[in-house]
Amino acid sequence: MPIKVTITGTLAWTDGTDSISGKVSTTETPTGQHAIESVQAFDSTGATVDLAGVTPGEILFKNKDLVNSIIVTTDATFAVKTMTLEPGRGVILPTTVATWHAKAVTVGTTVDLLVLAIDA
């Protein structure tokens, strides 16, 4: 039986009178057979995200910390901040980038990052 991957996202806004929303949903059949889910800890010096050999087609990052933010980037020097995830925030990205890096924004803190990656 082939592997199926479903990605769904909804963005909605309301001011109590007016509202707008949009939804994106896709189901794909990846050619790869691997997936990873792990929670990894990152301090303010940063490190490479461990994808355990998965060559991502889709990747999810979620900041598990309720106080501190985390930078997630493809740049090992952290000069380019691909994204900063505020406490509790997450993102799902289609990507073929296999090397990601993360670090806590605040010096002296460690932030847990949920990582879910699925082979392309």
C-alpha positions, 0 to 999 in steps of 0.5 A: 500500500503506498504511503499517503501524506496529507497537509492541511492549513487554515488561516482565519481572521475576524473582527466580530463583524467581518471575517475572512479565511483561507484553507490549503489542503493537499494529499501526496504520495511520496517516493521515499519511505522514511519519516521522523518525529522528535523533540530536540533541545537547542540552546542559544549557541545553535546546532544542526537539526537531526533529521535521522536520514530523512530527505524531506519533502515536507517538514514541520517545526513547532516551538514547544516552549511557552516563553522563549522563541527559537530561530530555525534556518538553513544558514549554519552561521545564523546570519540569515534567519529563515524564521523565528518561531514565537512560543507555541508557534509552528510551521509546515513547509514543503522543502527539499532542504536536508540541513536545518539549524536551530537556536534559542533566541534568548542567551542562557535558555534552551528551547524544545523544538518538535521536528516532523519530516517526511521523505520527498 
